Amino acid sequence: MGVFVVSVDGPDFSGKTTVSNLLVEELRRRLPELIIKKSEVPSSLVTGAFTKILRNSTDSVDPRVFALTYAADHLHHYNAVVKQLEKASENYILVQERSLLSSIIYQGLLGDVDVDWLWEINKYDLNIPHLQIILKIDLKEILERKSVEKRDFDKFETAASLEAQASAYYDLDPELSRKFNVKLIDVDSGRNAQAIACECADIVEAELKKAKASGFKKLL
């Protein structure tokens, strides 16, 4: 029947996994007539493993190599996950951590890779979310969250990279914002994660209604 894709994105340590997991549960409660699934990119598929290897490598990796690796994973994820839901007989909402917008930001805006080339190598990945939720959180809070994690950090989790990510995500080009239907959610350090997920669910429901009203033929 159809799949409505909702991406939850933002800088590292912004709370994407926690909020997206809670959002899935909230949508299941509110919309029992739909099947709510969860996914992520980089994916848990074989192609996603290569992105993890590169992020944790001690080699100096050209941003274009990252871009090609992520493009392969995005395409495989689209074919293996999203297209299968599109062809299914049921209606789905897919809550997805990150999207192609992440590649545009990390490799294009931050890695200085030509953005037109990024679109070209990703042209067969048709998984542009119907709704892109970006979690907006103060840089100080991001760095504090990083400081309490007891693990090794990858190439994109340095303080300088986190600052650049926050700047890129929260000051997006209006054209990119329109293309990905971006909605910013303020993630105050004092707010309960469940309340944030409920706000996200409110937006999902509103966007779903708008999509139906504008002639979106799926999920009716």
N, C-alpha and C positions, 0 to 999 in steps of 0.2 A: 504493500500500500504506500508507505512513505516513512521518511525519517527526517526529523527536525533536529539539526545539530546545534548544540550549545557549547561553546568553548569557554573555559575558565582559564584566564591567563594573567600574567603579571610578572614582575621580577622574581628571581629566586628568593625563597624565604618569605614570600608574600602570603602564603597559606592556601595555595591552589588545591593541594590534595585534600586537606581537611575540609575546605568549603565545598569542593566538588562532591566529596563523599556524602556530606550532609545534604547537599542539594539533591542528589539522587534519591535519598530517603524521603525528603520533603515532597518531591515531585511524585513519588510513588504513592504517598498519602493523599495528595491533592488530585491526582489524575489517574485513578485506578483503571480507566478505560484504555490507557496507553501503556506500552512496555517501555520502561526506563532502563537504559543500558549505560555502562561507564566504559570509557576508553582513554587513551592518552597517546600523545606523540612528544618525544620519541616513544615508539611503541614497545610492547613486550614481545613483538615478533622478532624473527631472526635478524631482520635489517636494523632493528633498534639496538641490537647488541653492538653493532659497529659504531654507532654514535657514542655509546658509553665508553668504548675502548678509546676513541679519539679524545673525548673530553678528559679522560684520566691519563692520557699518554704524557710522558715527559718530553716527547718530541715537539719541535716547533711546527705546528700544523697550519698550513695556509688556509685562510678563511674560505677559499673556493673549494678546498677539499671537504671542509665541514659542510658547505652548502650542497655539494654533490651527494654526500653521504646522507644528509637529512632529506634531500629530495627523493632519494631511493626509498627511504623509510616512509616518507609521507605517501608516496605512490603505492607502495605495498600495503600500507595501512588502509588507504582508500579502497583498493581492490579487495582486500581480505576482510575488511570490517564494514565499511560504509556501503559499498555497492551491494553487499549481501543483504543488508537491512533494507536497502532501496527495493530489492527484488522480492522481499518477503511478503507474505499475505497479511501481516499484522502492521499496526502503526507503532512507530518508535519515537522516543526522544533519546538522542545520544548525547550524554554529558561527557565532554572530552577535555582533558587537560592539555592546554596549548593547541596551536593550529599553525597553518602556514604563516600567519602573522609573526610568529616567533622567529621563523627563518628570516623574514624581511627585516626584523629588528636586529637580531643577533649577527647575522652575516652581512646584511645590507647596511643598515644605519650605523651599527657598531663596528662591523668588520670591514667596512668600506668596499664591499663587493658590489659590482654594478647591479642595481635593482632590476633593470630591464632583463638582464641575463638571468637573475633569480626567477623572475616570472617565466622566462622561456624554459628553464630546466624543470620547472614545476607545472608546466602547462597541462600535463595529463592528470594531475591531481586536482580533481574537481570538487574537493572537500573544502569549500569556502563556507564557514559556519553561517547559519541563519542569524545567529546572535553571538556576539563576542563580549563576554563580561571580563573586564580588567579590574583586578583588585588593586586599589590605590592605597598605599601604606607609606608612612613617613620613613625616610631613609634611616634615621636613627633607630627606629624600631626594627628595620630589616637587619641592620648590623648587630643589634642586641640579640635578635633571634639566632643569627649565625654564631655568635659568641658562646651560646649555651649548647651548641651541637658538638658532640664528641665523635668526630669522624674526619677522614681526609676530605679536602675540598677540591673540586675540579677547576678547570681553567676559567670557567665563567663565574666562579664564586669568590673572586678576590674583591676587596673593598672598592677598588677603582671600577671594576666591571659592574658591581652592584649599583654604584652611583650612576654609571652611564645607562644601565638598564632602566632605572627609575626615571631618569630624564627622558629617555626615548619613549617609554610606555605612556608617560603622563603628559607628553606634549606631542602627540601624534599629528602627522599631517592630516588635515581635514578630509582629503580624498581617501586616505587609507581608512580613516574612521568610518566613512560612509560605506566603503567597499565591504568592510567586515562587520558593519552594524555594531559599532563599539558602544558599550555602556560602562561607565566608570562607577565602581562601588567603593566608597570610602571605608577603609578597614582601620578604624580607630583602635588603639591598643586596649582600650577599656571595653570594647564591644564583644559580646558573646558570639562565638562562631556560629551558633545556631541561628541567632538573629540575622547575621550576615547571609546565611544560606536562605533564610525566609525572604529576605529582601531580593535575593537573586531569583527565587522562585516566583515572586510577584512580577518581576520583569519578564521571566520566561512566559508566564501566563498571558501577560499583556501583549508580548510580541507574537505569541501563537495566535491570539485573536486578530491582531492586525494582519498577519500572514493569511489567515482564512478570509478576512474581509477583502483583501486585495486580489483574491483569485487564486491563492495557493491551493492547488487541487488535492494535495495530500493532507492527511491527518484531519479529514472532515468527519 
